[in-house]
Amino acid sequence: MSTVKRSVMTLYSDPKSILSHAVRIVLAEKAINVNILSIMNEDLPKELLEMNPYGTLPTLVDRALVLYRPEIIMEYLDERFPHPPLLPVYPIARAKSRLTLFRIQQDWFDWIDILMTHREGEDNARKQLTDSLLALIPVFAENPYFLSEEFSLIDCVMAPILWRLSEMDIKLPKKAKPIQDYMDRVFERTAFQASLSEYEQELRLLDDL
């Protein structure tokens, strides 16, 4: 396997992908110097295919190191650049955070994929995702961030999902004010705004029209 030598970290990122967006938030939160290459899945460059045998996005290249699972990329960045920390210090709390991240992907991403690609089953997927979010209203109300007083990797994944609610045609009822307050709090973060691709910026511009 050949690798392209770079002095600056490079992220191959899908500008529409939730998990690419999550990695970009981690990078912005930690103010990491990185070259972000926006690439669509159907237009992968040869150099990426040589480095990543699965041809998936996001892919991170840090000198000779190539990483291509978003959760591995995010944890690597958190360990290599420990300030600010995005995972808890203590093993039990870290394990609970990892389990929450797993459950978000396991429980929600099939529904999200249906809604984002407008496949058969949209109505059911929309209902399931909406109901699942509404069931978490007490969790959103309990802390400033999801299950935590501090911004964490869970928020890095949760925020891109919530940013796309209008694209998935999900409208939260008034009783979901704790979720809306959480969204406002996270979306106002400087790092979140810096993480947005042009496509993601346009999503919110369309909402404001």
N, C-alpha and C positions, 0 to 999 in steps of 0.2 A: 504494500500500500504506500503510495507516494503522498507526501504532504507539501503544502505550499508554505514556505517559511515567511513569517510575518513578525514584525517587532511590536505591532499593536494587535490586541485581541480583536477577532472578527466574529460577528454573529450573522449567520445566514438566517433571515427572518421572513416569514410569510406575513405581509402587512395586514391580512385579514384574520389570521389565526389567533384564537384565544391564548393558546400556550406560548406562541411566539411573543404575544403581547405581554404575558406574565413574565417571561424572561427579560424583556425590555424594561419592565418596571423594576425588577431586581437591579439591573444595571444602572438605572437612573437613580434609584434610592441610594446606591452606594457610590454614585458619581464616578463610575469606572470609565476610563478612556477606552472606547471601543469603536470599531468601524462596523456599522450596521448596513448589511446589504439586503435590500428588499427584493425578494424573489418569490414568484408564484410556484406552486407545486408542479404545474404542468410545464415549467420552463427552467428546470434545474440545470445549472452549468456543469460541464464535464468535471471541473476540479472538485466540485462538491460530491459528485458521484464517486470519484476516486477516493475521497477521504471518508465518506459515510456509505457503507455497503447497503444501507437500507434506503438511502435517498430521501431522508425525512427532514422536515423542518420543525423546530429550529435546530441548527447545528452550530456549535461554538468551537472556534479554533483559537487556542492559546499557545502560540509557538508550535511545539511538536505535539501538543495534546489536542485531540479531537473528541468532542462530546456530542451525543445526539439523542439523548432522552431529556425532555424538559425538566423533569424532577431532579435528574442527576446534575444537569447544568445549574439549576438554581441552588442546589445544596453545595455544589463545588464553589460557586461564586460567594456563597455565604461563609464558607470555611476559609477561602483564600483571602477574602476582604471582610474581616469580621465586624467592621463598624460601618453602619449600625447593624447589630445582629438581627436576623430575620427568623431565626429558630430559637426556641427556648434553650437555656443553658442545661437544665437538668434532664436526665435521660427519660424519665417518665413523661414529662411534658413534651419533649421532642418526639417521643413515640406517638403520643396523642395527636400532635400536629401532623405527623406523617400519615397517620390513619385518617384524619380528616381530609387531607389532600387526596388520598386514595379514594375515599368515599365520594368526594365531589366528582372526580373523574368517572368513577364506576357507576354512580347513580344518575348523573345528569348528562354526561357527554353524548350518549346515544340520542337522547331527546334533543339536545342542542344541535347535533349534526343534522337531524331530520329537519329542524326548523331553519337552519342556516342554508341548507341545500334545497329546501322546498320539496321534500320528497313526500310520498304517500304516508299518511299517519300524522300530519301536522297538527290537526285539532287535538288528538289524544296527547301528543308530545307537549303541546302548549299547556294543556290542562295539568298534566303530570308535573311539569316543571314549575308552573305557577303554584300549584298546591304544595309542592315541596318547599318552595320559597316561603310561602305564607306560614307554613308550619314552624318556620325558624324565626318568626317575629320576636318571640321572647329572647332568643339568643342574640339577635341584632340589638335588642333593647338593653341588654345586660352590661355591655362594655362598649367603649368607643370603637374598637375594632373587633373582628370576628373571633370570639372566644378569648379576647386578650385586651389588656390595657395598651399594648404597644402594637404598632403596625408589623405584620409578619408575612411569611411566605403564603399563608392561607389567604390573606388579603390580596396578595399579588395575583392569585388565581381567581378569587371571587370578583374582584373589580372588573376585569375584562368581560366576565359573563354579564354582570349587571349593566355595563356600558352598552351591551348589545340587546338589551331587552326590547327596545322599540323596533330594532331590525327583526326580532323574532315575533313581533306583534303581541308582546306581553304588556299589559297595562295593570299596574298595581292599584288595588283599592285604597281608600282613605285609611283603613285600619292598618295598612302597611307602612305607616309613617316612620317607624324605627328603621325600616329598610331604606326608605328615601333619605332619612337623616344620615344613615351610614354612607349611602351613595354620595351625597353632597360632601361629606367629610373627606372621603377617599378621593373623589374626583378633583377636589380643590388642591390636593397635594401637588407641590411643584414637580416632584418626580413623576407623578402620574401624567401630568400634562406634557412633560418632556418625553414620555414614553410613546406617545401617540403617533402612529403612522398617518400619512395624509388621508388614507381611506378611513381610519378611525376618527380623525378630526371631522371629516365630512358627515359621519353618522350623527354626531351631536348638532352640527349645523343644520342638517335636515330636520331634526327635532324642533329646532328653534324657529323654523319658518312658519 
